[in-house]
Amino acid sequence: SKLASAPLERVKVCLQVGLPAGQPGLMATLQSLIRNQGYRGLWRGSATHAAASIFGGFARLSALRTTQMWMMPGGNRHYQGLEGYVRRCSFLYMSGAGAVTLVYPLDAAYTCLAADSTDRF
């Protein structure tokens, strides 16, 4: 689904950063991208975006399991009530923060590639 929605994502990023200058609107930006970079330009940066999604999912699952083992040794049944709730919230927060930290460089690379309006590849 990332590859199917890549052209719209690329247009969205270009609109967010104001590229191309003087071309407001979805259709004008889309036409400008196709005119300047061809149809391949609509998928520029999509490989890093797909890699970030795949790596991000793996990182979230790994971090979730690891932080759960740290925060709840012995499993869920040992911690009930408020202590269990606080521990569950803690490991969910820690796993999310860890995964975002690992995936952020790929997201930044995608944004740089998608926002680049030059016609070189």
C-alpha positions as CSV (number, residue, x, y, z in Angstrom):
1,S,0.0,0.0,0.0
2,K,3.0,2.3,0.5
3,L,3.9,2.0,-3.1
4,A,0.3,2.5,-4.3
5,S,-0.1,5.7,-2.3
6,A,3.5,7.0,-2.9
7,P,2.5,9.6,-5.6
8,L,-0.1,11.2,-3.3
9,E,2.4,11.1,-0.4
10,R,5.0,12.8,-2.6
11,V,2.6,15.5,-3.7
12,K,1.6,16.0,-0.1
13,V,5.2,16.5,1.0
14,C,5.9,18.9,-1.8
15,L,2.8,20.9,-0.9
16,Q,3.9,21.0,2.8
17,V,7.4,22.3,2.0
18,G,6.1,24.8,-0.6
19,L,7.5,23.1,-3.7
20,P,7.4,23.9,-6.5
21,A,7.2,27.7,-5.8
22,G,4.3,29.5,-7.3
23,Q,2.3,26.2,-8.0
24,P,-0.4,26.1,-5.3
25,G,-2.8,23.2,-5.4
26,L,-2.8,19.5,-5.8
27,M,-3.2,19.2,-9.5
28,A,-0.7,22.0,-10.3
29,T,1.9,20.3,-8.1
30,L,1.2,16.9,-9.6
31,Q,1.5,18.3,-13.1
32,S,4.7,20.1,-12.2
33,L,6.3,16.9,-10.8
34,I,5.4,14.9,-13.9
35,R,6.6,17.6,-16.2
36,N,10.0,18.1,-14.4
37,Q,10.8,14.6,-13.3
38,G,8.6,12.3,-15.3
39,Y,6.3,9.6,-13.8
40,R,9.2,8.0,-11.9
41,G,9.5,11.2,-9.9
42,L,6.2,10.5,-8.3
43,W,7.8,7.5,-6.5
44,R,10.9,9.3,-5.5
45,G,11.9,8.3,-1.9
46,S,9.3,5.6,-1.7
47,A,11.9,2.9,-1.1
48,T,13.1,4.6,2.1
49,H,9.4,5.1,3.1
50,A,8.7,1.4,2.6
51,A,11.9,0.5,4.4
52,A,10.9,2.7,7.3
53,S,7.5,1.1,7.6
54,I,8.9,-2.4,7.5
55,F,11.8,-1.6,9.9
56,G,9.4,0.4,12.1
57,G,7.0,-2.5,12.5
58,F,9.8,-4.9,13.4
59,A,11.3,-2.3,15.8
60,R,8.0,-1.7,17.5
61,L,7.3,-5.4,18.0
62,S,10.9,-6.1,19.2
63,A,10.9,-3.2,21.5
64,L,7.4,-4.0,22.9
65,R,8.5,-7.5,23.8
66,T,11.8,-6.5,25.3
67,T,10.4,-3.6,27.4
68,Q,7.6,-5.9,28.5
69,M,10.1,-8.4,29.9
70,W,12.0,-5.6,31.7
71,M,8.9,-3.9,33.2
72,M,6.9,-7.0,34.0
73,P,9.3,-9.8,35.0
74,G,7.2,-12.9,35.6
75,G,4.4,-11.9,33.3
76,N,1.2,-9.9,33.5
77,R,-0.4,-12.0,36.2
78,H,2.0,-10.9,38.9
79,Y,1.0,-7.3,38.6
80,Q,-2.6,-6.3,39.2
81,G,-4.4,-3.0,39.9
82,L,-2.6,0.3,39.7
83,E,0.9,-1.2,39.7
84,G,0.0,-3.4,36.7
85,Y,-1.5,-0.4,34.8
86,V,1.5,1.8,35.5
87,R,3.9,-1.0,34.4
88,R,1.9,-1.6,31.2
89,C,1.8,2.1,30.3
90,S,5.5,2.3,31.0
91,F,6.5,-0.5,28.7
92,L,4.2,0.7,25.9
93,Y,5.6,4.2,26.1
94,M,9.2,2.9,26.2
95,S,8.7,0.6,23.2
96,G,7.1,3.4,21.2
97,A,9.8,5.9,22.0
98,G,12.5,3.4,21.2
99,A,11.0,2.4,17.9
100,V,10.5,6.0,16.8
101,T,14.1,6.8,17.7
102,L,15.3,4.0,15.5
103,V,13.0,4.8,12.5
104,Y,13.3,8.6,12.5
105,P,16.4,8.8,10.4
106,L,14.6,6.9,7.6
107,D,11.6,9.2,7.8
108,A,13.9,12.2,7.6
109,A,15.7,10.7,4.6
110,Y,12.3,10.1,2.9
111,T,11.2,13.7,3.5
112,C,14.5,15.0,2.1
113,L,14.1,12.9,-1.0
114,A,10.4,13.6,-1.5
115,A,10.9,17.4,-1.0
116,D,13.8,17.6,-3.5
117,S,12.3,19.2,-6.6
118,T,15.3,18.9,-8.8
119,D,15.1,16.7,-11.9
120,R,18.1,14.6,-11.1
121,F,18.0,11.1,-9.7
